[in-house]
Amino acid sequence: MGYQSNWSRIREQVFKRDNYECQSCGRRGGPRGDAQLHPHHIQPRGKAGSDELANLVTLCSRCHATTHDNDQLRRDGDCGRRTNPRGAARPRRRTRRR
């Protein structure tokens, strides 16, 4: 099951919508930080999930690994709150401290 030809555009739209911020722990990536960001399918593609923006959320590499139980990336360190966005309409956004 491959990605759509416009996957790069969809991916960038997700990152922009989420302000280049992990929606689980709040780490910043892209032009605003150093975290590696991943678009995560809330409803997996293998279980009839789509590439629609409503089904995608921005996660940093560590939170994405935790979500998918990827022990090797998780060993690199804990990125904070361990929240599993799977099944949620949208993970809770971290509020900024002023």
PyMOL commands that set and color helices and strands:
alter all, ss='L'
color gray80, all
select helices_A, chain A and resi 7-17+30-32+45-47+53-55+61-67+71-74
alter helices_A, ss='H'
color red, helices_A
select strands_A, chain A and resi 37-41+56-60
alter strands_A, ss='S'
color yellow, strands_A
deselect
rebuild
show_as cartoon
